[in-house]
Amino acid sequence: MLDKQMDNLIEKTPKKTNQISVFSKRKRTFAITFFGIFALFAVSAIVANYNILSGFESIPKAFAWMAGNFIPDKKALSRLPNILAKLFETALLAVAVTASAAICAFFFSLLGTKTTKAPPLVSRAARIAASFFRNVPNVVWAILLLFSFGQNILTGFFALFFATFGMLVRMFIETIDEVSSSCVEALHATGANSIQIILQGIVPSSLPEIVSWVLYMIEYNIRDSTLIGILTATGIGYLFDLYYKRMDYGSASLVVICIVILVITIELLSNKIRKVIM
């Protein structure tokens, strides 16, 4: 009996020792990571001449200035119809960009997903192209396209389209690989062709997730189209830039309020649609 207890004690001791060593390694890794991030922040602050204390001290002053200047007045309210028209234009642009990019991204994602068993070179090329479009910010796309198309709505459309296309291709590939693999294997076993697999397996099983991602990108593009509008002199972003540069802070604040209300409304509608389809 004593020998069995000693054997059990010997067997448990290495496990406890291994657990302690793993915990100490994690603790050491966390400490190194924390100090590394802190050192990077300190070096960046020194190089950029950033003073942390003055930064925190300026926060109350900024809120006080906003409370005194960013308040819509009668002059701003008289411009509300024009603001709403530009806001509606911006929302339509975001929806059009997202819808067209989603259609192209879905067909392109079929080449990059493992589920459709596309040739390896084609799949790799599709993923690389999607990564390229995704990693270039839409602001950079807008600056590049300004040289070709100038300041117009077409520049903003293509700038948002390229970034949205890259994001949706990546999301659609992951969705199809995660959701549709079992359905596709079953259809393959029955001898279904590629079109039947796509229409009867991939689309029905992945459609709710795809619609959810499209709704998310509409919200995302409405926010980004405001910034793009500042660069391309179109939409609600142009109005905000115009009012702000003229120091018409009341009108500029009304533009911000309208954008916030639109984004919140779109998000609430998107959440209701997601609850219905998921």
C-alpha positions as YAML, in Angstrom:
chain: A
units: angstrom
residues:
- id: 1
  name: MET
  ca: [0.00, 0.00, 0.00]
- id: 2
  name: LEU
  ca: [2.81, 2.40, 0.88]
- id: 3
  name: ASP
  ca: [4.63, 1.55, -2.34]
- id: 4
  name: LYS
  ca: [1.58, 2.42, -4.42]
- id: 5
  name: GLN
  ca: [1.23, 5.80, -2.71]
- id: 6
  name: MET
  ca: [4.91, 6.55, -3.35]
- id: 7
  name: ASP
  ca: [4.50, 5.59, -7.01]
- id: 8
  name: ASN
  ca: [1.48, 7.88, -7.39]
- id: 9
  name: LEU
  ca: [3.39, 10.73, -5.73]
- id: 10
  name: ILE
  ca: [6.33, 10.24, -8.10]
- id: 11
  name: GLU
  ca: [4.01, 10.21, -11.12]
- id: 12
  name: LYS
  ca: [2.24, 13.43, -10.07]
- id: 13
  name: THR
  ca: [5.41, 15.38, -9.25]
- id: 14
  name: PRO
  ca: [6.69, 15.78, -12.86]
- id: 15
  name: LYS
  ca: [3.25, 16.96, -14.00]
- id: 16
  name: LYS
  ca: [3.19, 19.68, -11.35]
- id: 17
  name: THR
  ca: [6.75, 20.64, -12.25]
- id: 18
  name: ASN
  ca: [5.83, 20.90, -15.93]
- id: 19
  name: GLN
  ca: [2.79, 23.01, -15.12]
- id: 20
  name: ILE
  ca: [4.93, 25.38, -13.04]
- id: 21
  name: SER
  ca: [7.53, 25.66, -15.80]
- id: 22
  name: VAL
  ca: [4.87, 26.39, -18.43]
- id: 23
  name: PHE
  ca: [3.31, 29.04, -16.17]
- id: 24
  name: SER
  ca: [6.69, 30.67, -15.57]
- id: 25
  name: LYS
  ca: [7.39, 30.72, -19.31]
- id: 26
  name: ARG
  ca: [4.07, 32.41, -19.99]
- id: 27
  name: LYS
  ca: [4.72, 34.92, -17.23]
- id: 28
  name: ARG
  ca: [8.17, 35.66, -18.65]
- id: 29
  name: THR
  ca: [6.76, 36.01, -22.18]
- id: 30
  name: PHE
  ca: [4.06, 38.39, -20.94]
- id: 31
  name: ALA
  ca: [6.62, 40.51, -19.07]
- id: 32
  name: ILE
  ca: [8.93, 40.71, -22.10]
- id: 33
  name: THR
  ca: [6.03, 41.62, -24.38]
- id: 34
  name: PHE
  ca: [4.78, 44.30, -21.99]
- id: 35
  name: PHE
  ca: [8.19, 45.92, -21.57]
- id: 36
  name: GLY
  ca: [8.80, 45.69, -25.31]
- id: 37
  name: ILE
  ca: [5.56, 47.55, -26.06]
- id: 38
  name: PHE
  ca: [6.34, 50.12, -23.36]
- id: 39
  name: ALA
  ca: [9.85, 50.66, -24.77]
- id: 40
  name: LEU
  ca: [8.44, 51.05, -28.29]
- id: 41
  name: PHE
  ca: [5.93, 53.61, -27.02]
- id: 42
  name: ALA
  ca: [8.64, 55.54, -25.16]
- id: 43
  name: VAL
  ca: [10.92, 55.66, -28.19]
- id: 44
  name: SER
  ca: [8.06, 56.71, -30.45]
- id: 45
  name: ALA
  ca: [7.02, 59.47, -28.03]
- id: 46
  name: ILE
  ca: [10.59, 60.79, -27.89]
- id: 47
  name: VAL
  ca: [10.99, 60.77, -31.66]
- id: 48
  name: ALA
  ca: [7.59, 62.43, -32.22]
- id: 49
  name: ASN
  ca: [8.12, 64.94, -29.36]
- id: 50
  name: TYR
  ca: [4.91, 63.75, -27.71]
- id: 51
  name: ASN
  ca: [4.30, 64.82, -24.13]
- id: 52
  name: ILE
  ca: [1.93, 62.48, -22.32]
- id: 53
  name: LEU
  ca: [1.05, 64.95, -19.56]
- id: 54
  name: SER
  ca: [0.23, 67.78, -21.95]
- id: 55
  name: GLY
  ca: [-1.82, 65.36, -24.01]
- id: 56
  name: PHE
  ca: [-4.00, 64.43, -21.05]
- id: 57
  name: GLU
  ca: [-4.22, 68.06, -19.96]
- id: 58
  name: SER
  ca: [-5.57, 69.09, -23.37]
- id: 59
  name: ILE
  ca: [-8.53, 66.67, -23.20]
- id: 60
  name: PRO
  ca: [-10.71, 68.86, -20.90]
- id: 61
  name: LYS
  ca: [-9.84, 71.92, -22.99]
- id: 62
  name: ALA
  ca: [-10.86, 70.09, -26.17]
- id: 63
  name: PHE
  ca: [-14.23, 69.09, -24.71]
- id: 64
  name: ALA
  ca: [-14.77, 72.64, -23.44]
- id: 65
  name: TRP
  ca: [-14.04, 74.04, -26.91]
- id: 66
  name: MET
  ca: [-16.41, 71.54, -28.54]
- id: 67
  name: ALA
  ca: [-19.15, 72.43, -26.06]
- id: 68
  name: GLY
  ca: [-18.77, 76.10, -26.92]
- id: 69
  name: ASN
  ca: [-18.35, 75.88, -30.69]
- id: 70
  name: PHE
  ca: [-19.70, 72.58, -32.02]
- id: 71
  name: ILE
  ca: [-23.36, 73.39, -31.41]
- id: 72
  name: PRO
  ca: [-25.80, 73.72, -34.35]
- id: 73
  name: ASP
  ca: [-27.34, 77.20, -34.63]
- id: 74
  name: LYS
  ca: [-30.18, 78.61, -36.73]
- id: 75
  name: LYS
  ca: [-27.88, 79.13, -39.68]
- id: 76
  name: ALA
  ca: [-26.82, 75.50, -39.52]
- id: 77
  name: LEU
  ca: [-30.41, 74.26, -39.26]
- id: 78
  name: SER
  ca: [-31.30, 76.20, -42.41]
- id: 79
  name: ARG
  ca: [-28.73, 74.09, -44.24]
- id: 80
  name: LEU
  ca: [-30.20, 70.81, -43.01]
- id: 81
  name: PRO
  ca: [-31.94, 69.90, -46.33]
- id: 82
  name: ASN
  ca: [-28.68, 70.22, -48.23]
- id: 83
  name: ILE
  ca: [-26.85, 68.21, -45.57]
- id: 84
  name: LEU
  ca: [-29.44, 65.44, -45.67]
- id: 85
  name: ALA
  ca: [-29.26, 65.33, -49.48]
- id: 86
  name: LYS
  ca: [-25.48, 64.89, -49.38]
- id: 87
  name: LEU
  ca: [-25.82, 62.34, -46.57]
- id: 88
  name: PHE
  ca: [-28.29, 60.35, -48.66]
- id: 89
  name: GLU
  ca: [-25.87, 60.50, -51.59]
- id: 90
  name: THR
  ca: [-23.07, 59.18, -49.38]
- id: 91
  name: ALA
  ca: [-25.24, 56.34, -48.07]
- id: 92
  name: LEU
  ca: [-26.25, 55.33, -51.60]
- id: 93
  name: LEU
  ca: [-22.60, 55.37, -52.65]
- id: 94
  name: ALA
  ca: [-21.67, 53.07, -49.77]
- id: 95
  name: VAL
  ca: [-24.49, 50.65, -50.60]
- id: 96
  name: ALA
  ca: [-23.63, 50.64, -54.33]
- id: 97
  name: VAL
  ca: [-19.95, 50.05, -53.65]
- id: 98
  name: THR
  ca: [-20.61, 47.25, -51.18]
- id: 99
  name: ALA
  ca: [-23.17, 45.50, -53.39]
- id: 100
  name: SER
  ca: [-20.98, 45.56, -56.50]
- id: 101
  name: ALA
  ca: [-17.86, 44.57, -54.55]
- id: 102
  name: ALA
  ca: [-19.76, 41.71, -52.85]
- id: 103
  name: ILE
  ca: [-20.86, 40.25, -56.19]
- id: 104
  name: CYS
  ca: [-17.34, 40.37, -57.61]
- id: 105
  name: ALA
  ca: [-15.82, 39.12, -54.35]
- id: 106
  name: PHE
  ca: [-18.12, 36.10, -54.17]
- id: 107
  name: PHE
  ca: [-17.15, 34.80, -57.60]
- id: 108
  name: PHE
  ca: [-13.50, 35.62, -56.94]
- id: 109
  name: SER
  ca: [-13.60, 33.84, -53.57]
- id: 110
  name: LEU
  ca: [-14.72, 30.63, -55.31]
- id: 111
  name: LEU
  ca: [-11.28, 30.56, -56.92]
- id: 112
  name: GLY
  ca: [-9.46, 31.07, -53.63]
- id: 113
  name: THR
  ca: [-11.37, 28.69, -51.39]
- id: 114
  name: LYS
  ca: [-10.24, 25.13, -50.80]
- id: 115
  name: THR
  ca: [-13.83, 23.91, -50.90]
- id: 116
  name: THR
  ca: [-14.18, 24.24, -54.68]
- id: 117
  name: LYS
  ca: [-10.84, 22.48, -55.20]
- id: 118
  name: ALA
  ca: [-9.54, 25.05, -57.65]
- id: 119
  name: PRO
  ca: [-6.01, 24.55, -59.07]
- id: 120
  name: PRO
  ca: [-3.37, 25.47, -56.46]
- id: 121
  name: LEU
  ca: [-1.83, 28.21, -58.60]
- id: 122
  name: VAL
  ca: [-5.22, 29.80, -59.23]
- id: 123
  name: SER
  ca: [-6.14, 29.61, -55.54]
- id: 124
  name: ARG
  ca: [-2.82, 31.11, -54.48]
- id: 125
  name: ALA
  ca: [-3.09, 33.91, -57.06]
- id: 126
  name: ALA
  ca: [-6.63, 34.74, -55.89]
- id: 127
  name: ARG
  ca: [-5.53, 34.94, -52.26]
- id: 128
  name: ILE
  ca: [-2.51, 37.11, -53.11]
- id: 129
  name: ALA
  ca: [-4.66, 39.50, -55.18]
- id: 130
  name: ALA
  ca: [-7.21, 39.76, -52.36]
- id: 131
  name: SER
  ca: [-4.45, 40.41, -49.84]
- id: 132
  name: PHE
  ca: [-3.03, 43.18, -52.03]
- id: 133
  name: PHE
  ca: [-6.37, 44.98, -52.40]
- id: 134
  name: ARG
  ca: [-7.15, 44.51, -48.70]
- id: 135
  name: ASN
  ca: [-3.86, 45.80, -47.32]
- id: 136
  name: VAL
  ca: [-3.84, 49.03, -49.32]
- id: 137
  name: PRO
  ca: [-6.08, 51.48, -47.38]
- id: 138
  name: ASN
  ca: [-8.93, 53.12, -49.24]
- id: 139
  name: VAL
  ca: [-7.43, 56.54, -48.49]
- id: 140
  name: VAL
  ca: [-4.29, 55.50, -50.38]
- id: 141
  name: TRP
  ca: [-6.46, 54.23, -53.23]
- id: 142
  name: ALA
  ca: [-8.22, 57.59, -53.32]
- id: 143
  name: ILE
  ca: [-4.93, 59.50, -53.47]
- id: 144
  name: LEU
  ca: [-3.64, 57.27, -56.29]
- id: 145
  name: LEU
  ca: [-6.87, 57.52, -58.27]
- id: 146
  name: LEU
  ca: [-6.98, 61.30, -57.92]
- id: 147
  name: PHE
  ca: [-4.19, 61.51, -60.49]
- id: 148
  name: SER
  ca: [-6.28, 59.59, -63.03]
- id: 149
  name: PHE
  ca: [-9.89, 60.59, -62.39]
- id: 150
  name: GLY
  ca: [-9.58, 63.85, -60.45]
- id: 151
  name: GLN
  ca: [-11.92, 64.96, -57.69]
- id: 152
  name: ASN
  ca: [-15.25, 63.33, -58.50]
- id: 153
  name: ILE
  ca: [-17.54, 60.60, -57.23]
- id: 154
  name: LEU
  ca: [-15.97, 58.00, -59.53]
- id: 155
  name: THR
  ca: [-12.68, 58.30, -57.64]
- id: 156
  name: GLY
  ca: [-14.44, 57.69, -54.34]
- id: 157
  name: PHE
  ca: [-16.35, 54.75, -55.79]
- id: 158
  name: PHE
  ca: [-13.25, 52.94, -57.01]
- id: 159
  name: ALA
  ca: [-11.26, 53.75, -53.86]
- id: 160
  name: LEU
  ca: [-13.95, 52.17, -51.67]
- id: 161
  name: PHE
  ca: [-14.54, 49.36, -54.17]
- id: 162
  name: PHE
  ca: [-10.95, 48.10, -54.21]
- id: 163
  name: ALA
  ca: [-10.60, 48.03, -50.42]
- id: 164
  name: THR
  ca: [-14.06, 46.50, -49.95]
- id: 165
  name: PHE
  ca: [-13.37, 43.88, -52.61]
- id: 166
  name: GLY
  ca: [-10.19, 42.75, -50.86]
- id: 167
  name: MET
  ca: [-11.87, 42.58, -47.46]
- id: 168
  name: LEU
  ca: [-14.90, 40.65, -48.70]
- id: 169
  name: VAL
  ca: [-12.84, 38.14, -50.67]
- id: 170
  name: ARG
  ca: [-10.95, 37.23, -47.51]
- id: 171
  name: MET
  ca: [-14.15, 37.03, -45.45]
- id: 172
  name: PHE
  ca: [-16.01, 35.00, -48.07]
- id: 173
  name: ILE
  ca: [-13.13, 32.52, -48.44]
- id: 174
  name: GLU
  ca: [-13.03, 31.90, -44.69]
- id: 175
  name: THR
  ca: [-16.84, 31.63, -44.54]
- id: 176
  name: ILE
  ca: [-17.03, 29.14, -47.40]
- id: 177
  name: ASP
  ca: [-14.18, 27.04, -46.02]
- id: 178
  name: GLU
  ca: [-15.76, 26.96, -42.56]
- id: 179
  name: VAL
  ca: [-19.44, 26.49, -43.38]
- id: 180
  name: SER
  ca: [-19.67, 24.67, -46.71]
- id: 181
  name: SER
  ca: [-17.05, 21.92, -46.47]
- id: 182
  name: SER
  ca: [-19.41, 19.13, -45.30]
- id: 183
  name: CYS
  ca: [-22.10, 20.04, -47.87]
- id: 184
  name: VAL
  ca: [-19.58, 20.10, -50.71]
- id: 185
  name: GLU
  ca: [-18.13, 16.73, -49.71]
- id: 186
  name: ALA
  ca: [-21.62, 15.20, -49.72]
- id: 187
  name: LEU
  ca: [-22.39, 16.65, -53.17]
- id: 188
  name: HIS
  ca: [-19.03, 15.44, -54.49]
- id: 189
  name: ALA
  ca: [-19.91, 11.96, -53.30]
- id: 190
  name: THR
  ca: [-23.17, 12.05, -55.27]
- id: 191
  name: GLY
  ca: [-21.36, 13.09, -58.48]
- id: 192
  name: ALA
  ca: [-22.55, 16.70, -58.63]
- id: 193
  name: ASN
  ca: [-20.77, 19.06, -61.02]
- id: 194
  name: SER
  ca: [-19.20, 22.41, -60.10]
- id: 195
  name: ILE
  ca: [-22.29, 24.53, -60.82]
- id: 196
  name: GLN
  ca: [-24.52, 22.22, -58.77]
- id: 197
  name: ILE
  ca: [-22.03, 22.31, -55.90]
- id: 198
  name: ILE
  ca: [-22.01, 26.12, -55.92]
- id: 199
  name: LEU
  ca: [-25.78, 26.56, -56.25]
- id: 200
  name: GLN
  ca: [-26.91, 23.72, -53.98]
- id: 201
  name: GLY
  ca: [-24.06, 23.52, -51.48]
- id: 202
  name: ILE
  ca: [-22.00, 26.68, -51.12]
- id: 203
  name: VAL
  ca: [-24.68, 29.34, -51.63]
- id: 204
  name: PRO
  ca: [-27.38, 27.97, -49.25]
- id: 205
  name: SER
  ca: [-24.97, 27.09, -46.45]
- id: 206
  name: SER
  ca: [-22.87, 30.26, -46.55]
- id: 207
  name: LEU
  ca: [-25.50, 32.84, -47.57]
- id: 208
  name: PRO
  ca: [-26.44, 33.99, -44.02]
- id: 209
  name: GLU
  ca: [-22.79, 34.63, -43.11]
- id: 210
  name: ILE
  ca: [-22.16, 36.35, -46.44]
- id: 211
  name: VAL
  ca: [-25.15, 38.67, -45.97]
- id: 212
  name: SER
  ca: [-23.93, 39.45, -42.45]
- id: 213
  name: TRP
  ca: [-20.50, 40.44, -43.79]
- id: 214
  name: VAL
  ca: [-22.08, 42.57, -46.52]
- id: 215
  name: LEU
  ca: [-24.17, 44.43, -43.95]
- id: 216
  name: TYR
  ca: [-21.07, 45.03, -41.86]
- id: 217
  name: MET
  ca: [-19.21, 46.43, -44.87]
- id: 218
  name: ILE
  ca: [-22.10, 48.81, -45.62]
- id: 219
  name: GLU
  ca: [-21.72, 50.26, -42.11]
- id: 220
  name: TYR
  ca: [-17.95, 50.40, -42.57]
- id: 221
  name: ASN
  ca: [-18.16, 52.12, -45.96]
- id: 222
  name: ILE
  ca: [-20.62, 54.76, -44.76]
- id: 223
  name: ARG
  ca: [-18.04, 55.84, -42.20]
- id: 224
  name: ASP
  ca: [-15.14, 55.67, -44.64]
- id: 225
  name: SER
  ca: [-17.00, 57.42, -47.47]
- id: 226
  name: THR
  ca: [-17.06, 60.55, -45.31]
- id: 227
  name: LEU
  ca: [-13.27, 60.63, -45.20]
- id: 228
  name: ILE
  ca: [-13.02, 59.75, -48.89]
- id: 229
  name: GLY
  ca: [-15.44, 62.59, -49.65]
- id: 230
  name: ILE
  ca: [-13.01, 65.07, -48.08]
- id: 231
  name: LEU
  ca: [-10.32, 63.95, -50.54]
- id: 232
  name: THR
  ca: [-12.57, 63.70, -53.60]
- id: 233
  name: ALA
  ca: [-14.71, 66.79, -52.82]
- id: 234
  name: THR
  ca: [-17.95, 64.80, -52.94]
- id: 235
  name: GLY
  ca: [-20.74, 63.76, -50.60]
- id: 236
  name: ILE
  ca: [-21.12, 64.62, -46.95]
- id: 237
  name: GLY
  ca: [-17.36, 64.68, -46.42]
- id: 238
  name: TYR
  ca: [-17.04, 67.64, -48.78]
- id: 239
  name: LEU
  ca: [-19.67, 69.59, -46.86]
- id: 240
  name: PHE
  ca: [-17.95, 68.94, -43.56]
- id: 241
  name: ASP
  ca: [-14.59, 70.02, -44.99]
- id: 242
  name: LEU
  ca: [-16.16, 73.12, -46.52]
- id: 243
  name: TYR
  ca: [-17.91, 74.22, -43.33]
- id: 244
  name: TYR
  ca: [-14.93, 73.45, -41.12]
- id: 245
  name: LYS
  ca: [-12.46, 75.38, -43.27]
- id: 246
  name: ARG
  ca: [-14.84, 78.35, -43.30]
- id: 247
  name: MET
  ca: [-14.95, 78.09, -39.47]
- id: 248
  name: ASP
  ca: [-18.68, 77.49, -39.65]
- id: 249
  name: TYR
  ca: [-18.51, 75.11, -36.72]
- id: 250
  name: GLY
  ca: [-22.26, 75.03, -36.16]
- id: 251
  name: SER
  ca: [-22.89, 73.60, -39.61]
- id: 252
  name: ALA
  ca: [-19.92, 71.26, -39.30]
- id: 253
  name: SER
  ca: [-21.29, 69.93, -36.00]
- id: 254
  name: LEU
  ca: [-24.68, 69.33, -37.62]
- id: 255
  name: VAL
  ca: [-22.95, 67.27, -40.32]
- id: 256
  name: VAL
  ca: [-21.24, 65.17, -37.64]
- id: 257
  name: ILE
  ca: [-24.52, 64.65, -35.77]
- id: 258
  name: CYS
  ca: [-26.28, 63.54, -38.96]
- id: 259
  name: ILE
  ca: [-23.48, 61.08, -39.75]
- id: 260
  name: VAL
  ca: [-23.62, 59.60, -36.25]
- id: 261
  name: ILE
  ca: [-27.41, 59.20, -36.44]
- id: 262
  name: LEU
  ca: [-27.15, 57.53, -39.86]
- id: 263
  name: VAL
  ca: [-24.45, 55.10, -38.71]
- id: 264
  name: ILE
  ca: [-26.40, 54.14, -35.58]
- id: 265
  name: THR
  ca: [-29.59, 53.66, -37.63]
- id: 266
  name: ILE
  ca: [-27.82, 51.46, -40.18]
- id: 267
  name: GLU
  ca: [-26.26, 49.41, -37.39]
- id: 268
  name: LEU
  ca: [-29.63, 48.85, -35.69]
- id: 269
  name: LEU
  ca: [-31.21, 47.76, -38.97]
- id: 270
  name: SER
  ca: [-28.26, 45.47, -39.69]
- id: 271
  name: ASN
  ca: [-28.56, 43.83, -36.28]
- id: 272
  name: LYS
  ca: [-32.28, 43.16, -36.84]
- id: 273
  name: ILE
  ca: [-31.59, 41.65, -40.27]
- id: 274
  name: ARG
  ca: [-28.82, 39.47, -38.82]
- id: 275
  name: LYS
  ca: [-31.17, 38.14, -36.14]
- id: 276
  name: VAL
  ca: [-33.67, 37.17, -38.83]
- id: 277
  name: ILE
  ca: [-31.25, 35.44, -41.20]
- id: 278
  name: MET
  ca: [-28.89, 33.79, -38.70]
...
